[in-house]
Amino acid sequence: MGVLVCLGVFAVRSMTGAPGEGTPVLDATSYKTNVDCQANTVGSQGTVTINGTITGDASSYTVTVDVLDAASQQRIGGQTFEVRDTATFGGTTPAQAPIGPAGIECEITKVGAAQ
């Protein structure tokens, strides 16, 4: 019985995605996203410049981007953007430094239709 429950949970998670595991969450709206980021560090201070696009059914979105250390996959920064009447979003956000030699990754972790 326990094995069937585990298989059921796995099947649901693989079909719907699990928040926080690289699958953006959205309220029943179709969309397409892209994000890029660049790290900048000076001593113990770090910033990340985030640039992205989103297109889809809604006229406005909220997009949450997490910045991860590429080697450890630990979150070192992030920002939520309100995207209205445009397909682009971006800005600069603080990030924990020093950034490892493998660099950083940006990941869209949540998307919602803005009210």
Summary of the structure (lengths in Angstrom):
residues: 115
radius of gyration: 16.5
end to end distance: 43.1
largest distance: 55.5
contacts: 305
relative contact order: 0.26
helix: 13%
strand: 55%
